[in-house]
Amino acid sequence: MRTLVLAILGLLLVGCSSVQLDTTKNTARKFYIQGLLYESDGDVADALSYYKKSLEANPDNSFIYSKIARTLIRQGKYDEAEKMLLKALSKNQKEAENYLYLGLTYYYLKSYEKAIVFLEKGLKIKEYPSYRMILSDLYATTGQYEKAFNSYKVLIDTFPSNFLLYYNSGLILEKLNRNDEAENYFRTSIKLQPAFSKSYIALGSINEEKNNIKEALNYYNKAIEIAPEDPLPYEKVLELYLKQNNFKEIEPILTVAIKKNLQSSKINGILGFISFQNKRYNDAEIFYKRALAIKEDDELWFNLGITYDKMGKKKDMETCMRQAIELNPEYHLALNYLGYSLLLEDRNIDEAFRMIQKAVKLDPENGAYLDSLGWAYYKKGNYALAEKYLKKAQAKEKDPEIFEHLGYLYDKTKDIIRAIYWWARSQEISPKNEISQMIEKAKQELSIRKK
C-alpha cells in the first residue's frame, strides 16, 4: 500500500484540554504554576517535581495526572505516561483527553489495538481532528479499511479543502477494491492541489490496472513534470515499459534518471536487469550492488546471485542466495536455486534436500522444483522417489535437463533402454557431448547383454 500522508491538523500534546484546576486548592495550584514555569524554561526534571508536589496536594485531580503524562510522553517515557493516564482515568472517566492521551501513548508503544480502543472512547466524548487522523491511520495500519474510510469521511466533513484527506481516502478505497471511487477521490485531491505529484501517480496506477496504458503514462509523466527529483514516477514508467518489453522507450528515461543521480533501488535494479539480459554481467553486478546499498531486497540479492553464477563466482552466488533466504525464508526461487546448486556440487546434500522440499511445498506445481526434488532423491539413493518426482516434472515441462536426469536414473537402476530413450530426447532439444558419450556407453552395454 502506498504510504498514507499524515495531515497535520493540530498539536497533539498542548492546548486541547479544557480541564481547570480546582482554584480552592491553592497549594496545588501554586505548585502546578511553578511546574509550568520550569517546563517553559526547558527544565523538565524540576517541572515534573513540582507537578508531583501539586498532585500530593490534590491527589484526586485527574488533570494533574494527565499533565504529568503529557510531559512524560514528550520525553518518550511512554510506560510511565501509561501509568499516570490510567490513574487519571480512575479519577475521571468523563474527560475525553484522558482517553485520547492514553490512546496516543499506546500508539507510540505500537500497541495499536489498545490505541484504537482508547482513541475511539475519547472521540465519542469529544471530537479532535488531530486524534481522528491518528485513529484513521491506525485503522488503515491494522487492515480495518472500511472503518478507516469512514473515519476519513469525518475529517473531510470538517476540512473539505484538505487535499491530503482525499488522497488518503483514495488509497483506502483501493484497498477495498473500490477503484472507481478511489479515482474520484484522487481527482478531487488534484483539483484542490494540482502540484501534488502522488495523486497523479495513484491515478496512473489505477489506469495501469485497467490496462489504460496511454492514460497511465500521461499521469506518470505529469508526476515527473511536477516532481522531477522524485524517483517514484520514473520507477512506475520504467516498470510499465518493462512489462511490455519496450526497451526502446526505457533507454531515454534511464538516461534522465542517471543524469539526475536519483537514489532509487528500483531504478538501479532495472539497470542491473537490462545489463544481465545483455550479458554485461560486470555492469549488472555494479547496478545490483548499488540497488542493495539503497535498500535491502530479497529479489535483488537473488538477481545478484544469478549474476555471480553466470560469472562463475559460486561462493558469491551462494552468499547472495543465503541473504535472499534470510530476508524471506519462503522465497522459493532462491531455495530451489541454491539447493539445486549444492546438489550439482555434491555438497551439503541434506541441507539442499530440505531447501528443495520447502520450495516444492511452497509451489507444488512447479516442474523445475519437482525436477530438483527428484534429483535430490537420486543423490540420496532413493531411486523410487526420484523416479516419482522426475516423472511429475517431465509431465509438466519438456525440459532437456529433466530428460537427462531420467536417463541417469534409469542408467543407475540398470534400465538401459529407458536410459537411452530419455537421453536421446534430451539430445534432440539440447545436444551435449557428455550425453552422447553416455548413450554410446549404454548401447555398448546393451549389446554385451544381448550377446
Secondary structure, 3 states (H helix, E strand, C coil): CCCCCCCCCCCCCCCCCCCCCCCCCHHHHHHHHHHHHHHHCCCHHHHHHHHHHHHHHCCCCHHHHHHHHHHHHHCCCHHHHHHHHHHHHHHCCCCHHHHHHHHHHHHHCCCHHHHHHHHHHHHHHCCCHHHHHHHHHHHHHCCCHHHHHHHHHHHHHHCCCCHHHHHHHHHHHHHCCCHHHHHHHHHHHHHHCCCCHHHHHHHHHHHHHCCCHHHHHHHHHHHHHHCCCCHHHHHHHHHHHHHCCCHHHHHHHHHHHHHCCCCCHHHHHHHHHHHHHCCCHHHHHHHHHHHHHHCCCHHHHHHHHHHHHHCCCHHHHHHHHHHHHHHCCCCHHHHHHHHHHHHHCCCCHHHHHHHHHHHHHHCCCCHHHHHHHHHHHHHCCCHHHHHHHHHHHHHHCCCHHHHHHHHHHHHHCCCHHHHHHHHHHHHHHCCCHHHHHHHHHHHHHHHHHHC
